[in-house]
Amino acid sequence: MKSKSSFFISTFLTGFILFCGIFSICHAQTARSVKINTIPAPLFWNNMPISYSAKANSITIVAGEKTDMFRDPNVTYNTDNAPKLLFEPDNNFVLTTSIQHTFSSKWDGGALVLIEDSTKWIKFCFEKDYTGAKRVVSVVTKDISDDCNSIAVTGNKIFYKLAKADNVITLYASNDGKKWLLIRHLRFNHTQPIKVGFLAQSPTGKKCEVLFSDISYQAKKIADPYKGE
């Protein structure tokens, strides 16, 4: 007959092994890469979201509270904890998506991002601005963030396009995904490989659920930045 101490040790070890197995499975599920059919490369997480779901050509990302990506010109607010789903693109490419969310709290947003490192990146965001408007916003960061508010939007959904032609980046917005307005055209020199992808943020709210759909990726160099083709 086993002693009580042996029984308790055996029970503890069994429970511990079961816990470790469950933890390993959950961790593997959390850390795994994500596949979107219209992007020819695996995507990986930089900062995990609360949750996410991926379909053929769409991804839903839920950002938690106080999540953001910004380097304040006043150097009083530098943070980079927003969940980002990224992949390594070709040297020249065009990435398009629609972005949709409910604009619950100030600065809630979904964005396309292009990143060289923690101090050199672009965030092309559809966010609730400080006035409460739904706004097209572009943030170009080269050590410090250059925050540019652009057009206001009436609905909760917009189409975005990000095009890279060598060291030139062009950002576009559209109400229907067909007629595009050039928002920003800039040079972005880099010495390291870049990553590009999708971001959700909720700097002042509890969470923000962002739907990126109609995702399309083309490995090509645009000929005319004013047409985006």
Secondary structure by P-SEA (a helix, b strand, c coil): cccaaaaaaaaaaaaaaaaaaaaaaaaaaaabbbbbccccbbbbbccccccccccccbbbbbbccbbbbbbbccccccccccbbbbbbbcccbbbbbbbbbcccccccbbbbbbbccccccccccccccccccccbbbbbbccccccccccccccccbbbbbbbcccbbbbbbbccccbbbbcbbbbbbbccbbbbbbbbbbccccbbbbbbccbbbbccccccccccc
